[in-house]
Amino acid sequence: MSDDLFAARAEETLGRVAPLATRMRPRTLAEVVGQPALLQPGAAFRRVVESGRPVSMILWGPPGTGKTTLARVISNHADAVFETLSATSAGVKDVREVLARARHRLETDERRTVLFLDEIHRFTKNQQDALLPGVEDGIIILIGATTENPFHEVNSPLISRSTLFRLESLGPEDLETLVDRALSDKERGIAETGLAIDEEARRALAERTGGDARLVLNILEMAATLATGRDSDTIGTPDIEEALQRRIVRYDKTGDQHYDVVSAFIKSLRGSDPDASVYWLHLMLEAGEDPEFITRRMIIFASEDVGLADSNALVVATAASQALAYVGLPEAQFALTHAAIYLATAPKSNSVTTTIGAARGAVLDGPAPVIPAHLRDDHYQGAEALGHGEGYLYPHDHQGHVVAQRYWPDGQDPRILYRPTDQGAEARRSEWFAAVDEAMGRRDRRN
């Protein structure tokens, strides 16, 4: 009994000195914010938790999205002992000790053990293999947490024995809920300070912390200390800025400024000004703009404004989007800046854009197309009797792999839709293609 009393007092003391983010950690599913795909009524994850019979699982998502919290809630619902290891410091010996304790509990108390393994992707193959017997035999309920794609970083035998659940970054509304909860909670929060937070500071805190609940509460706690230190009863934007250690960029993501800034970014890229381009890029990033929105615009720009002058621009822009999905911010800012500089300094051509307009005009303004017989599909029984494919000349059988024949619909005069520019790789390609046009009996499209 004395040991239990001592443990209770120790836990109470730790609770008082623990950081705000730790004190405010949800204890039940009802307290968890965000993650509607996991927590909505009827969702598989919610049913597993509420059943009290959890399965081994891997929780995959960005930092501060509630992986540790959900693991603890699962353990509480299952009335299991909660043990935790960090893959950055634990080894095979630690894993075996946890498995031994878990086996002993099952044999003596019939009580199960939830092992929460943080950063499971950092475990080596041997360390992950050491977990397999305990997972297979049900000695432990393994809950692995990772910020990396588990299919790339976790052994397939372990993945096959676990259920994968994907967590998403929390939205600003979710984070504002956490801020309000911490300010009003008398037991675990900072309600005793009597502090309020002004609307601009509250919104900035929720929007500038990357969907990370832990970071939001850490910054709020620091900002509250700063506000108290200057004898203020309100946490303001300067307190949030100082706690974040960076200036908060004022930027309305839903108003005109959102469109004006991205317009300035695209026009700077088009104008081949890499300095202005990266300025507008980082204004958007610092202001909390959706980085996927930025990469989508760069991918569009790569074909719309660079196009055939440097076809590698599309590869670079698409790679930046993939890098963002793989590593996330802030690390992905390197790839985004890389792409912006490449696009700004690439030669420019809008021939793809003008060709789209010309092609749509030809389709919409012209008559219904009549496909020439020699261009029709002849890869089915009976096509020959219909004359399909008859007279088709296979270009690879001719000199230069080019042969003059009709490709436009019957009854329509061939038109020039694509007109190359004299920029970059497109200029070199157009020189070669002029010879193709001549061989085909077409007029010079460069004029």
N, C-alpha and C positions, 0 to 999 in steps of 0.2 A: 504493500500500500504506500509506503514512504517513497519507493522508487517511482510509482505512478504520480504521486503528488509532486515530487521533484521535477518529473518530466513535464507535468502540466504547467508548473511555475516557469520552467525554462522556456516552454513554448509561448507562454504569455509574454515573457520578457522579450523574446525574439520578435514577437508580433508587434511590440511597441516600437522597436528600433529598426524594423525592416523598412526598406524603401516603400514609397507609396504604391508603386506598381505591384510589389509583392503583397502588400496588405489588401489591395483592391482586387486581387485575383479572384475570379468567380468561383463559387463553391458548388453551384448547381447549374444545370442546363438553363434554367430560367434567367440566370444572371449573365449568361454568355451573350455578347452582341455580335452581329454579323453572321457570316457563314450560313445563309438561308438554305443553300443546297444540301447542307448536312443536317440542319436543325429543324427544318420545317416539319410539321406533322406528317407522319408517314414515311419520312426519309429513312433510307436504310441505316445510316449512322445513328440516328436518334432511336430507332427501334432496337438496335444492338445495345446501346447504352442503357435504355430503360428496361431492357430484359434482365439486366444484372448478370448476363452470361456473355461477357465480351469475348471477342476473338483477337488473335494477334493481328496487328495492323501496322501500316506505315502511314504517317501523317506528313504530307508533302505540301509545303507552302512557304511564303516569304517570312522573314523575321517578324515577330510581334503579332502574329495572327491567331495565337491561342493554342498552339500545339501542346505545350506543357500543361496549360489549363485544362484542356479537354482530356488529357491523359489522367490528371488527378480526379476529374469528375467521373470518368469511367471507373477508376479504382473505388471511389466512394460508393457508386451505385452497386458495385459488385461486392462491397464489404471486403475488399482485398487489401493486403499489405502493399504499400507503394514503395518501391525501390527505384532509385535512379542512378544511372551511370552516364558519364560524358565520354563520347568516343575520342575526345582529344586527350584524355588523361587515363582512361581505363585500359586494361590489357586483358589477355586471356585468363590470367589468374583471378582478376576481379570478376569476370563473367562466371567462372567456375564456382567461386565463393557464393555468388548470388544464387546460382542454381542449387548449390548444396543447402543453403538456408531455405529456399523455396520448397525443396523436396522434404525437408524436415518439418516444415509447417503443415504440408499436406498430410504427412504420416502421423503427426501428433495432434494437430488442431483441426485438420481438414479445411484449412484456410488457404486460399489461393494467393498468388503474388503477381502483381503487375510490375514488370520491369520497364521503366521508361528510359530509352537509350537516345540521348540527345546527339544530334549530328551523326546519325548512323552511317552516313556516306563516308565518314572518315575512318571507319573501322576497316582493317585489312581483311583479305579473304580468310585468313586463318582465324581472325577474331570473330568474323561473322559465322564461320563454320562451327565455332565453339558454342554458338547459340542454338544451332539446329536441333540437337537432341532435346533440349529443354522445351523448344517450341513444338517439336513433333510429338513428344510425350505429354504435353499439356502441363509440364511442371511449372512453366511461367506463361503469363500472357504478355507477349512482347509488344510494346508500342514504340516504334522507331520514329524519330522526327528528323526531317531533312529539308533543307532549302534547295537541294539539287534534284535533278530528275533521277528518281530511284532506279529507273531502267538502265541508266548509264553507270550508276555508282554502287548499287546493291546487288549482291550475288543473286542469280536467278533462283537457286534453291530456296533462299530466304524469302524472296518476293512471292514465289509460288505457294508458300505456306502462310502468307499474310494477305490481308485485304488492304487495298490502297485507297486512301481518301485524300482528295485534293482540297486544300484551303486557299482562299483568295485574300488579297489585301483588304483591310477594312476600309469602308468608304468614309468620307468626312462626316456624314450624319452619325455613323456608328461611333466615331471618335468623339464627337461632340457629346454624345450620350455618356461616354465614359468620363469626360471632363465634368459634366454637370453632376454625375453620380459622386465623383470624388469630392467635389466642393460641398455637397450636401450631406455626405455620410459622416455621422458623428462617431461611429464605432471604429471604422477603418480608414476613413478619409481625412480631409483637412477642414471639416466644418467648424472645428473649434477656433480656427483662425478668424472666422467671420468674414473672410475674403469673398469678393465677387470677381467676375471677369467680364471685361467689356466685350461687346459683340464682335468688334473687329479682331481683337486678340484671340477670342475663342475660335473664330473662323480660321484665322491664320494658323493657330496651333493645330487644328484638325486637318488643314490642307497642306501643311509644309512638313509633315512628318512621315510621308510615304506609306500611310496605312498601317503604321506600326503602333499598336496599343501600348506596348511597354515604353517606347520612346515618348509617346504623348504624356503618359503619367510621370515619367522622369522629368521631362521638361516643365510640366505643370508644377511639380514639387519645387523645382529650382526657381521658377518664376514667382511662386508664392513666397519663397524666402526673400527674393529680391524686393518684392512689393512691400513686405513687412519691414524690411530694412530701411526703406525710404518713408516709413510711416504712412503708407497708403492703404486704403481699405479695398482697393480695386486693382486687379492684375491687368495691366495694359500692354499694348503692343511692344513698347520698349522693353518690358520685362521678358516677354517671349523672345524678342530678338536677342537680348543678352544671354538668355538661357540657351538658345539655339546656337549662339556665337556666330550669327550671320544676320544680315539685314533682311527683313521680310519685304519681298518685292510686291508692290500693290498691282494687282492684275486681276481683272474680272474675267474668269474663264467662261462665263455664260453670256457676256455682253459684247458690245462692239469691239472692245479692246482685244478680245480673243481673236476676232477675224482680222483686225488691223495689224496685230503683231505677226500673225502667221503670213499675212500678205506681205509685210515688210521683209520677212525671212525669205519667202519665195522670190520676191523681186530682187533681193540682194544676191541670191544664188544665180538668178537669170542674168543679172548685171555683172557677174563674174567678180564680185567683191567678197573674198573669203573672210575679211575682217568683220564687215558688217553682218555677214551671214552667221558667223559663230557668236557674235554679240546677241543677235535676236534669238538664236538657238538657246543660249544659256540664260537669257531672260526668261524664256518659256520654261526651261527646266527648273530654275530657281523659284519660279512662281507656282510650280506644282502642276504645270500643264501635263496632260496625258501623253507620255512619251510615245505610245503606239500611234496616236494621232499625228505626231511629228514624223515618225518613220513612214507612215502611209503617204504623207505629202511628199516626202523625199523620193519614194518609189515612183509616184506619179510624175514628179519633176524629171526623173532620170530618163523617161521615154518622151515626155512632152517637150522638154526644153533642151535636152542633150542628145537623146536619140541616137541616130546612126553616126553622129560625129564622134561618139565614143560609147559603143555598146556596153563596155565594161561598167559604165556608170550604173546601169540597172543591176548588175551583179553586186556592186559595192553597196547600193542602197538596200537591196534585199538582204544582203549579209548583215547590215546594221540592224535590220528588223529582227533577224534570227538571233543576233548577239544579245539584243535587248530581252528577247524571250528566254534566252539561256542563262544570262548572268544577272539581269535586272539592274536597276539603279542602286547606288551611284556608279558602279563599275562600267555600265553600258554607255556612260557619257563619253568614254574614249571612242567607242565605235561610232556613236552619233556624230561626234566632232570630226572624226576621220571621214565619214561619208559627206558631211557638209562641206569640208574643205575640198574634197575630191570633186563634188558636183559644181562648186563655185569656180574651180580652176579648170574644169573640163571645157573643151570647145563646145559651142552651142549650135544646135540645129533644131528647127521646129518642123522638119519635113514630115515627121510622123503625124503631127497635128494637122498640117495642111492636107496630107494624104487621107486622113480620116474624113475630113470635110468633103474632099473631092469624091471619095468612094461612096459616102452616104448620099451625096447629091446624085451620083450616077445611078445608085440603086433606087432612090425614092422618085427621081424625076424621069427615069427611063421606062421603056415598056417591060412587060414581063419577059424574063430571059428565056431564050430558046437555046438549050445546050447543044452544041454541035455533036453529031453522031460519033465522031472520032474521039471526043472527050468523055463519052458516057461509059459507065461501068460495064465491063465485059467479063467479069469474074463470076458468072453464074450460068447455069445451063439454060440455053435458049437465047442468050444475049447475041450470039453470032448471027442467028436467024433474023434478029431485029436490026442488024447492021451496027450494033454498038461496038465502038472501038475500031471499026473498020477505017483504015487509012491513017491511024495514029502513028506518028514517027517518034521513036524512042530516042530522046536527045543524046543519051550516052553512046549510041551507035554512030554518032556523027562527029566530025572534027570540031574540037573545042567544046564538045558536049552541048552544042547549041544547034538547033535546026529551025528553019522558018516554017511555021504552021499557025493556024488560027487558034487562039485561046479565048477570044471574046464570044459572047452569045451571037448566034446567027441573027442577021438582020440589024445588027448594031455596028456602027463604025467604032473601031478601037479608039480609046481615049487615053491621054496621058494623065494619070492620077498622081503618081509619085514624081516629085521633082527634087533632086538632090541639091544640097547646099554645097558651098565650097569650103566647109569646115571640117578639120580633123580627118578622121578615118573615112568619113563620107566623101570627101573630095577625092581621095585615092580610089575609093570604090567606084565613084562615078566615072572616072577615066576608063576603068576596065569595062564598066557597063555600057559605055558609049559604043564599044566594039560589038557588044551583044545586040544592042538596038540596031546597029547597022546590019548585022547578019540577019536579024529578024525582019529587016525592011521597015523598021519604025523610024520616025523622025527623032532628031536629037532632043531628048527631054531636058537638056541643060539650058535650052534657049527659051 
